[in-house]
Amino acid sequence: MSNETELKESNIYINWLENSITNEYYTYYKYSEFTNLNPIGCGAYGKVIRANWKNTDKLFALKIFNNDKTTLKEVVNENF
């Protein structure tokens, strides 16, 4: 696969993810909105971190994905 083809394929997944956030299929939170970040685990596609949502007692598990085409493609395919 040529670099140009790979770039086009990556852009398709990036555009899909950006549109999903814009259309509110996903809720987007800024990383800076969280405190007390504690690693829970990691795997092939990234890390999971336990965190508090700023100024609340609500706990979240944050998925932090690796920034690569394979991971992005898997996220897109897993959700739709």
C-alpha positions in Angstrom: 0.0 0.0 0.0 1.4 3.4 -1.0 1.9 6.2 1.5 -0.7 8.3 -0.3 -3.3 5.4 0.0 -2.5 4.9 3.7 -2.9 8.7 4.3 -6.3 8.8 2.5 -7.4 5.7 4.6 -6.3 7.4 7.8 -8.1 10.6 6.9 -11.3 8.6 6.4 -11.1 7.3 10.0 -10.1 10.7 11.4 -13.0 12.4 9.6 -15.4 9.7 10.8 -14.3 10.2 14.4 -14.4 14.1 14.2 -17.9 13.9 12.7 -19.0 11.5 15.4 -17.9 14.0 18.1 -19.5 16.9 16.2 -22.8 15.0 15.9 -22.6 14.1 19.6 -22.4 10.3 19.0 -19.5 10.6 21.4 -19.1 12.9 24.4 -15.9 14.8 24.2 -14.1 15.8 27.4 -10.9 17.8 27.6 -8.1 15.9 29.4 -7.6 19.0 31.6 -11.2 18.5 33.0 -9.9 15.5 35.1 -7.8 15.2 38.2 -6.4 12.4 40.3 -5.2 10.4 37.3 -4.3 6.8 38.2 -3.3 4.2 35.7 -5.4 1.1 35.8 -4.0 -0.9 32.9 -2.7 -0.9 29.3 -3.0 -3.0 26.3 -2.4 -3.2 22.5 -4.5 -0.2 21.7 -3.6 2.2 24.6 -4.1 2.8 28.3 -7.0 3.1 30.8 -6.8 5.6 33.6 -9.0 6.1 36.6 -9.8 9.8 37.2 -12.1 12.3 38.9 -14.1 14.7 36.9 -12.9 18.2 38.0 -14.8 19.7 40.9 -17.0 16.6 41.4 -16.7 13.2 43.1 -17.7 11.4 39.8 -15.2 8.8 38.7 -14.4 8.0 35.1 -12.3 5.4 33.4 -10.5 7.2 30.6 -9.5 5.3 27.5 -6.4 6.8 26.0 -5.8 5.3 22.5 -2.5 5.0 20.7 -2.2 7.5 17.9 -1.9 5.1 14.9 -4.0 4.0 12.0 -4.5 0.5 13.2 -5.9 1.6 16.6 -8.1 4.3 14.9 -9.5 1.7 12.5 -10.3 -0.7 15.3 -12.1 2.0 17.3 -14.2 2.9 14.3 -15.0 -0.7 13.5 -15.8 -1.5 17.1 -18.4 1.2 17.4 -20.2 1.1 14.0 
